[in-house]
Amino acid sequence: MSEADHTEWIPNIILGQDYDRRYLDAPIHYDVLENLAAFYGRDMPVHRHAQYVQIHYIDHGAIDFHIDDKVYEVNGPSCFYTPASIPHSFRTDPSARGHVLTIHQSVVWQLMQDNVGREIDTSLTEGICLERDRLPRGQRTQWTLLARILEDIQLEWSSDEMAKELATKSLVRLLLIRMARLSFKRSASRTVNNEDLRLFRRFTDMIEEHYQEQWHLPRYTTEMAISESRLNQTCQRIANRPPNG
């Protein structure tokens, strides 16, 4: 599938348009996970953020996170980094709490340009999943510092102090460096078959398109020209649940 075909039917979510128009052109947007979950739901279908990277930090609770062709099934404390325009979806436990940062890719590019040694270039061009409890003991300090930076970003975002934008951007840059330092210890994932991924993305897109029409499962499988059994197997492999779950 070409890049054009790959992206044209995957929704591009722009938080400044859909969620909070006060930050339509903001290079950085912060919110707690609970607020975004209340608006979008705890079960986010496949989508992307053109020109924006996203960081999800989960304090506690179970989460299934799908980044491109990889699926992670982890518990908090955990942290996910999704590069710009990469399709992803996730389902969080109702009790899960945490932070969500949406960052324009220019902030990441500038950090890479300022990184003379080029140590972090590769680290921030791929999806990252980190779990605190799976880190080597020697890296736990880095995790503690990462969590503190997110708390500082939350405080700075909610304040009205001088140089707020500069302080927020500086904290985000430091957070990205912390994630890059921990990225060598990525959590294990399941890799999904490309054909399964294509079918799953098409199915989630059709659900979004025909949600108000309340299509039943046979209608979807007829339109997709596949059997209910095939769709069920695909959804189980990628989302770990049946298509009508």
Phi, psi and chi 1 to 4 in degrees:
 res  aa     phi    psi   chi1   chi2   chi3   chi4
   1 MET       -  133.7 -178.7 -178.9  -65.5      -
   2 SER   -73.0  164.1   68.4      -      -      -
   3 GLU   -60.1  -38.0  179.4   63.5   19.5      -
   4 ALA   -63.9  -46.0      -      -      -      -
   5 ASP   -66.2  -34.9  -68.0  -23.8      -      -
   6 HIS   -64.5  -34.3 -179.5   73.1      -      -
   7 THR  -104.8  -21.1   59.2      -      -      -
   8 GLU   -66.6  -25.6   67.0 -179.1    6.6      -
   9 TRP  -106.6    6.1   56.0  -90.8      -      -
  10 ILE   -97.5  119.2  -61.8  177.4      -      -
  11 PRO   -56.3  136.0  -23.0   33.3      -      -
  12 ASN  -100.7  111.2  174.6   40.4      -      -
  13 ILE   -94.9  123.4  -66.5 -179.8      -      -
  14 ILE  -112.5  108.4  -56.2  173.4      -      -
  15 LEU   -58.4  -35.9  -66.8 -175.8      -      -
  16 GLY   -67.8  -19.3      -      -      -      -
  17 GLN   -96.3  -45.8  -70.7 -177.5   -0.5      -
  18 ASP   -86.8  -31.8  -55.3  -33.4      -      -
  19 TYR  -113.3  -49.1  176.3   67.2      -      -
  20 ASP  -147.9   98.3 -165.1  -21.1      -      -
  21 ARG   -70.1  -10.5  -63.8 -166.4   64.2   83.5
  22 ARG   -63.6  -22.7  -67.5  175.7  -61.5  172.7
  23 TYR  -118.2   38.7  -56.0  102.0      -      -
  24 LEU   -57.7  -42.3 -179.1   59.6      -      -
  25 ASP  -111.8   15.1  -61.2  -44.9      -      -
  26 ALA   -72.5  134.6      -      -      -      -
  27 PRO   -73.0  -18.3   26.6  -34.4      -      -
  28 ILE  -135.9  134.3  -63.8  170.2      -      -
  29 HIS  -132.6  131.2 -177.5  -86.8      -      -
  30 TYR  -120.7  144.3  167.1   86.8      -      -
  31 ASP  -160.1  161.9 -149.5  -26.1      -      -
  32 VAL   -79.2  150.9  -65.6      -      -      -
  33 LEU   -56.6  -38.5  174.0   69.7      -      -
  34 GLU   -61.4  -38.8  -56.0   89.8  -78.5      -
  35 ASN   -66.7  -44.5  -70.8  -14.5      -      -
  36 LEU   -67.4  -35.6  -73.8  164.8      -      -
  37 ALA   -66.6  -35.9      -      -      -      -
  38 ALA   -66.5  -31.2      -      -      -      -
  39 PHE   -85.2  -47.7 -174.7   83.7      -      -
  40 TYR   -97.2  -19.3  -72.0  106.6      -      -
  41 GLY   101.0  162.9      -      -      -      -
  42 ARG   -82.8  -11.8  -70.6  -82.1  178.4  178.5
  43 ASP  -118.8   92.1 -167.5  -13.5      -      -
  44 MET   -90.8  120.1  -81.8  -66.6  -66.6      -
  45 PRO   -69.7  174.1   26.6  -34.6      -      -
  46 VAL   -58.2  130.0  175.7      -      -      -
  47 HIS  -154.6 -179.8   63.7  -76.2      -      -
  48 ARG  -148.3  167.5   60.4 -168.1  176.9   93.8
  49 HIS  -128.9   96.7  -55.2  -75.6      -      -
  50 ALA   -62.0  127.7      -      -      -      -
  51 GLN    72.2    7.8  -60.3 -176.1  -27.3      -
  52 TYR  -129.2  132.9  -73.6   85.6      -      -
  53 VAL   -90.4  160.8  -54.2      -      -      -
  54 GLN  -138.9  141.4 -153.5  164.3   47.7      -
  55 ILE  -122.8  123.9  -65.3  173.5      -      -
  56 HIS  -110.4  126.7  -69.6   76.8      -      -
  57 TYR  -117.3  122.8  179.5   91.9      -      -
  58 ILE  -109.0  115.1  -47.7  -59.9      -      -
  59 ASP   -65.3  -46.4  -74.7  -43.0      -      -
  60 HIS  -158.8  163.5   62.7   84.6      -      -
  61 GLY   104.2  158.6      -      -      -      -
  62 ALA   -81.7  149.2      -      -      -      -
  63 ILE  -149.4  135.9  179.0  169.8      -      -
  64 ASP  -106.5  120.0  -64.0  -23.2      -      -
  65 PHE  -124.1  127.6 -152.1  105.7      -      -
  66 HIS  -115.6  113.4  163.3 -152.5      -      -
  67 ILE  -115.0  112.2  -56.2  176.2      -      -
  68 ASP    55.9 -112.0 -154.8    9.9      -      -
  69 ASP  -105.3   17.2   64.8  -17.6      -      -
  70 LYS  -118.9  142.6  -66.4 -178.4  171.8   57.5
  71 VAL  -121.6  127.8  178.2      -      -      -
  72 TYR  -114.6  134.2  -60.4   90.0      -      -
  73 GLU  -123.6  100.1  -61.7  168.5   -3.1      -
  74 VAL  -134.8  174.4  -57.5      -      -      -
  75 ASN  -123.8  151.0  -70.4  -72.6      -      -
  76 GLY   -73.7  158.4      -      -      -      -
  77 PRO   -70.9  129.1  -18.9   31.7      -      -
  78 SER  -147.3  161.0   58.2      -      -      -
  79 CYS  -143.5  137.6 -167.1      -      -      -
  80 PHE  -124.1  138.0  -61.7   86.2      -      -
  81 TYR  -119.8  121.7  173.1   87.9      -      -
  82 THR  -115.8  116.5  -53.2      -      -      -
  83 PRO   -62.8  163.1  -21.6   34.5      -      -
  84 ALA   -60.2  138.6      -      -      -      -
  85 SER    70.0    1.2  -60.9      -      -      -
  86 ILE   -79.6  125.8  -64.3  -62.7      -      -
  87 PRO   -61.0  138.0  -21.4   33.5      -      -
  88 HIS  -154.6  158.8   58.9  -72.1      -      -
  89 SER  -149.6  162.4   62.6      -      -      -
  90 PHE  -161.6  158.4   52.1   87.9      -      -
  91 ARG  -135.5  122.9  178.5  177.1   54.3 -179.9
  92 THR  -110.1  148.6   57.6      -      -      -
  93 ASP   -60.3  143.3 -172.7  -88.8      -      -
  94 PRO   -55.9  -25.8  -27.0   35.7      -      -
  95 SER   -92.9   -1.8   64.6      -      -      -
  96 ALA   -65.3  138.6      -      -      -      -
  97 ARG  -128.9  154.9  -60.6  -70.3 -178.3  -91.2
  98 GLY   168.9 -158.5      -      -      -      -
  99 HIS  -127.1  151.2  -48.8  -89.9      -      -
 100 VAL  -134.2  122.6 -178.8      -      -      -
 101 LEU  -114.4  130.6  -95.6  173.0      -      -
 102 THR  -116.9  120.8  -54.0      -      -      -
 103 ILE  -127.9  128.2  -51.5  160.4      -      -
 104 HIS   -62.6  139.5 -165.6  -87.7      -      -
 105 GLN   -62.1  -20.8   60.6 -173.6    2.6      -
 106 SER   -62.5  -30.9   61.7      -      -      -
 107 VAL   -65.2  -40.6  176.0      -      -      -
 108 VAL   -69.3  -43.2 -179.1      -      -      -
 109 TRP   -59.9  -42.4  -71.8  -15.4      -      -
 110 GLN   -64.3  -38.5 -174.3   61.5   56.5      -
 111 LEU   -62.4  -42.2  176.9   62.9      -      -
 112 MET   -64.4  -38.3  -70.2 -179.8  175.1      -
 113 GLN   -66.5  -35.5  -70.2  176.5    3.3      -
 114 ASP   -77.2  -13.9  -66.1  -17.5      -      -
 115 ASN   -85.8   87.6  174.1   39.2      -      -
 116 VAL   -57.4  -40.7  178.8      -      -      -
 117 GLY   -77.1   -8.0      -      -      -      -
 118 ARG    59.9   27.7  -60.9  -71.7 -174.6 -101.8
 119 GLU   -69.4  -28.7  -61.5   99.2  -27.3      -
 120 ILE  -107.7    4.6   64.1  175.6      -      -
 121 ASP   -55.5  -52.6  -77.3   16.0      -      -
 122 THR   -68.0  -36.8  -57.4      -      -      -
 123 SER   -58.2  -33.4  -59.1      -      -      -
 124 LEU  -103.9   16.6  -61.9  178.5      -      -
 125 THR  -110.2   -0.4   58.0      -      -      -
 126 GLU  -126.5  158.2  -57.2  173.7   -7.8      -
 127 GLY   -64.8  144.0      -      -      -      -
 128 ILE  -131.3  134.9  -59.9  172.2      -      -
 129 CYS  -127.7  125.8  172.0      -      -      -
 130 LEU  -125.1  141.1  -58.6  169.4      -      -
 131 GLU  -123.5  127.9  -65.6  175.3   86.8      -
 132 ARG   -57.5  -44.3 -175.1 -163.0   62.5 -174.6
 133 ASP   -72.9   -9.2  -65.6  -17.4      -      -
 134 ARG  -102.1    0.1  -67.2 -175.4  180.0  -86.8
 135 LEU   -78.4  147.7  -69.5  174.7      -      -
 136 PRO   -59.1  149.8  -20.7   31.4      -      -
 137 ARG   -55.5  -35.6 -172.6  169.6  -61.7  -83.7
 138 GLY   -66.7  -17.1      -      -      -      -
 139 GLN   -98.6   -1.7  -67.7  -66.7  -46.3      -
 140 ARG   -63.5  -31.6  -64.7  -68.4  177.9   88.5
 141 THR   -62.6  -41.6  -61.1      -      -      -
 142 GLN   -60.0  -39.7  -72.4  -70.4  -29.0      -
 143 TRP   -64.5  -43.4 -176.1  -85.1      -      -
 144 THR   -59.7  -41.8  -59.6      -      -      -
 145 LEU   -66.1  -39.1  -66.9  172.9      -      -
 146 LEU   -61.1  -45.8 -176.6  149.0      -      -
 147 ALA   -63.9  -38.0      -      -      -      -
 148 ARG   -67.0  -37.3  -73.2  176.7 -178.6  171.0
 149 ILE   -62.5  -40.7  -66.9  170.7      -      -
 150 LEU   -63.3  -38.1  -83.1  163.0      -      -
 151 GLU   -65.1  -39.0  -67.9  175.4   -3.1      -
 152 ASP   -65.8  -39.3  -71.4  -18.6      -      -
 153 ILE   -62.7  -42.5  -69.0  173.0      -      -
 154 GLN   -59.5  -44.6 -178.7  178.9   18.0      -
 155 LEU   -65.6  -43.1  -70.4  171.8      -      -
 156 GLU   -65.4  -40.8 -164.0   65.3   44.6      -
 157 TRP   -62.5  -37.2 -174.9  -96.4      -      -
 158 SER   -87.5   -2.7   60.4      -      -      -
 159 SER   -93.0  176.1   74.3      -      -      -
 160 ASP  -133.5   41.8 -165.0   23.4      -      -
 161 GLU   -84.4  164.1  -59.9  -71.2  -16.5      -
 162 MET   -62.5  149.0   58.4  177.0  -75.0      -
 163 ALA    56.5   35.0      -      -      -      -
 164 LYS   -60.6  -46.6  171.9 -179.0  174.6  178.6
 165 GLU   -64.0  -40.6  -69.3 -174.6   12.5      -
 166 LEU   -64.7  -43.0  176.8   59.9      -      -
 167 ALA   -64.8  -42.5      -      -      -      -
 168 THR   -63.1  -45.6  -58.6      -      -      -
 169 LYS   -62.7  -39.3 -175.5  175.7 -178.7  179.2
 170 SER   -64.5  -41.2  -61.6      -      -      -
 171 LEU   -66.5  -39.5  -72.6  167.3      -      -
 172 VAL   -64.6  -42.0  166.9      -      -      -
 173 ARG   -59.9  -42.5  -75.5  166.3   61.0   93.0
 174 LEU   -65.7  -38.6 -177.7   55.0      -      -
 175 LEU   -61.4  -43.1  177.6   69.0      -      -
 176 LEU   -62.2  -38.0  -69.3  167.7      -      -
 177 ILE   -65.6  -42.1  -67.7  172.0      -      -
 178 ARG   -60.2  -42.7  -62.3  -73.6 -174.9 -153.2
 179 MET   -65.4  -41.1  -71.9 -154.4   69.8      -
 180 ALA   -62.1  -37.6      -      -      -      -
 181 ARG   -66.4  -29.7  -72.3  177.7  176.0  176.8
 182 LEU   -92.9   -8.9  -69.1  170.1      -      -
 183 SER   -66.0  -18.6   64.4      -      -      -
 184 PHE   -67.3  -20.1   75.3   95.9      -      -
 185 LYS  -106.2   59.2 -171.0   59.2  179.4  177.8
 186 ARG   -75.2  149.5  -57.3  172.8 -169.5 -137.1
 187 SER   -72.0  156.0  -63.4      -      -      -
 188 ALA   -69.0  148.6      -      -      -      -
 189 SER  -136.5  164.6   66.8      -      -      -
 190 ARG   -99.6  134.4  -69.1 -172.8  -69.8  110.5
 191 THR   -96.0  130.2  -59.2      -      -      -
 192 VAL   -98.1  149.8  -62.8      -      -      -
 193 ASN   -64.2  139.9  177.1  -82.8      -      -
 194 ASN   -59.7  -37.9  -75.2  -23.3      -      -
 195 GLU   -68.9  -40.6  179.5   62.5   14.9      -
 196 ASP   -59.7  -42.9  -78.5  -16.1      -      -
 197 LEU   -63.2  -40.9 -171.4   58.8      -      -
 198 ARG   -63.1  -45.3 -175.8 -170.7   67.6   80.2
 199 LEU   -64.6  -41.6  -72.5  174.6      -      -
 200 PHE   -64.0  -43.3 -178.5   74.4      -      -
 201 ARG   -64.7  -39.6  -72.9  173.6  176.9  166.5
 202 ARG   -65.1  -40.9 -174.3 -178.9  176.2 -162.4
 203 PHE   -62.2  -47.5  177.6   54.5      -      -
 204 THR   -65.8  -33.4   56.3      -      -      -
 205 ASP   -66.6  -41.6 -179.3   64.7      -      -
 206 MET   -67.5  -35.4  -69.2  177.9   66.7      -
 207 ILE   -60.2  -45.5  -71.7  176.0      -      -
 208 GLU   -64.1  -40.7 -179.6  175.5   -8.6      -
 209 GLU   -69.3  -35.4 -177.7  179.5   -5.2      -
 210 HIS  -115.4   19.9  -59.0  -71.2      -      -
 211 TYR   -56.5  -47.1  175.4   76.4      -      -
 212 GLN   -70.5  -19.4  -66.5 -174.6  -17.5      -
 213 GLU   -82.4   -9.9  -59.6  171.0   46.2      -
 214 GLN    54.6   51.5  -62.5 -177.2  -21.7      -
 215 TRP   -62.5  144.1  -79.6   15.4      -      -
 216 HIS   -88.9  163.3  -65.4  -65.7      -      -
 217 LEU   -55.1  -43.8 -171.1   58.5      -      -
 218 PRO   -57.9  -31.1  -26.5   37.0      -      -
 219 ARG   -65.9  -41.5  178.8   72.2 -178.4  -84.8
 220 TYR   -64.2  -46.4  -72.3  105.5      -      -
 221 THR   -66.7  -33.8   55.0      -      -      -
 222 THR   -65.2  -46.3  -61.4      -      -      -
 223 GLU   -64.0  -33.1  -67.8  -68.3  -32.2      -
 224 MET   -88.0   -8.7  -64.8  172.0   66.6      -
 225 ALA    60.1   43.4      -      -      -      -
 226 ILE  -135.9  165.0   61.2  173.4      -      -
 227 SER   -82.2  158.7   67.1      -      -      -
 228 GLU   -61.9  -35.0  -69.0 -172.5   32.5      -
 229 SER   -62.9  -43.0  174.7      -      -      -
 230 ARG   -64.6  -43.6  173.2   68.3 -171.6  -78.0
 231 LEU   -64.0  -40.3 -178.5   59.0      -      -
 232 ASN   -61.8  -45.5  179.8   68.9      -      -
 233 GLN   -62.7  -40.9  -68.5  173.6    0.1      -
 234 THR   -63.3  -46.7  -63.0      -      -      -
 235 CYS   -66.1  -35.9  -68.6      -      -      -
 236 GLN   -65.7  -40.6  -71.2  -74.7    3.3      -
 237 ARG   -68.7  -38.4  -82.7 -166.3  -73.0  -94.6
 238 ILE   -92.4  -47.0  -65.0 -179.4      -      -
 239 ALA  -104.5   -3.3      -      -      -      -
 240 ASN    60.4   37.5 -162.3   30.5      -      -
 241 ARG  -164.2  159.2   58.2  177.3  177.7  156.6
 242 PRO   -72.0  162.5   27.4  -35.7      -      -
 243 PRO   -65.7  -21.5   21.0  -32.8      -      -
 244 ASN  -103.9   18.4   55.7   -2.6      -      -
 245 GLY   -81.0      -      -      -      -      -
